Amino acid sequence: MDEIVRFENVGLRYGAGIETLADLNFTLFPGSFYFLTGASGAGKTSLLKLLYLSQRPSRGVIRLFGEDAVTMPRERLPGFRRRIGVVFQDFRLVPHLSAFDNIALPLRVAGVREKDLETPVTEMLDWVGLGDRSSARPATLSGGEQQRVAIARAVIGRPEILVADEPTGNVDPEMAIRLLQLFEALNTLGTTIVVATHDIHLLSKVPGAQMMRLEKGMLADPTGSLRHPPRPKDQRQ
Amino acid sequence: MFKLFAIPAHDRRLIPEGRLSGPMPWVIAIMIFLTVLAAAAGLAMTRAIGDVSDELSSRATVQIIEANPEIRNRQAAAAAERLRALPLIEEVRVLPPDEIEALIEPWLGSQDLAGDIPLPALIDLRLVRVPTEAEYQSLRRALQPVAAGARVEPSSGYIVPVIALVQSLQWIAFGLVGLLALATAAAVIISARSALNTHNETIAVVHLLGGTDQQISRLFQRRIALDALLGGLIGLVGGTAIIWLISIQLTALGSGLVQSVGLDWWSWLIIAAIPILGMFLAMVTARLTVIGALKKIL
């Protein structure tokens, strides 16, 4: 596959207001690592919503895994969503489920048998440093712990694309580096990573990553003009 | 149905189920209680109409109206003799005077009426089949020579207005069953929408993780079906207790149409099935409501 995501003249408008996103043209390639930056209100979360199929654009074409995601029948969306891992900005953990059950949720939704999910979920809990909090409910976890559960839930199903909205916003710098290392490890295994962040210090932590910057709903390069789309890994300088 | 209840415990935890903790089971219990009473009334009236119609449609009464008691008795005896010889007649019974007085006692009191009012002689006929109007005419002609003033009336004629009234009540009862079913469905729709609102965030997350509408609706179906079954059983127990008490009181009332009011075994089967039918109604309503609501979101 040459590309995993392609946006062509994509615009998004909520209700009758002005366009939150406008004229987005870019392509994401399999196995690449992207940072999406921009000021608050620039449209980062809206762009991610289009990526993880929570919204359809008001105009333009989005091709996802080689298929048109805009006209795709609603019944086919669950199958595509299972190929995308999402770390929500507000975590969106199910409050009455334990950390274990929250992390296991994508596997159960996908129909994985109980005996087959015990080991990966336990390993994931250990990896994010919550091995001893597996039965804790989100309300009893700190913000950083909740964020780690959210990240573990997003990556447990080995998604083809991982979309993360401010994934390190609530963790200490050491944990932030560990989480980025997890994302890099996944990236090495072939997962395309898209991380939205306003923390420019993170960008230097992943040397091979490319950057997309949003300004007032439009894609711009760091100098302020509209940026060129990211290139495949083998064409990077 | 079995698949519905075979949802694993960890999936059921997604939408917490609290038995008897919300209003839903109690609303269903009241609905099923009223449905059981309305259905029992409708079924009992159906049976009563059937029994009374069967009993009376092959019976007739001969009235001999004659002021002179001697002539009246002579005519009654001759008429009975003539009727016994007819092939259409299975049984002839001349009602004794004290039985006739007992029949009119509720209206005219228990004084010695025979001396004051010229009561007609009554002959009760059981016929071999339900006669046609022509056969009634031939009966009247057969009695003309022995009792010129004799009237032959089908017994069902007396009770036609009562049967019409009971039939109206029967349809009202079944209409109530239908309205209660609609009200139950409406209560389920409100409950399902409320549950959807309560668990809106969980549903959104499950959707975004790749959950299908069917996976989500099964959780609500199960929860609401169990609420409905539990409430239905409570309503059934309450309704059955009331029916039992009423049947005791009806039995104590005595004879006539009232004594025919009762439930046979298939009526009890229908009543026992009401909670199950209520559960299926709730389940289907919940499924349609939830899937309809989910289709409105991406």
Interface residues (C-beta under 8 A of the other chain):
Chain A: Y52 L53 S54 Q55 R56 R74 E75 L77 P78 G79 R81 R82 V86 R92 L93 V94 H96 L97 D101 A104 L105 P106 R108 V109 A110 E114 R153
Chain B: P8 H10 D11 R13 L14 P16 E201 T202 A204 V205 V206 H207 L208 L209 G210 G211 T212 Q215 K295 L298
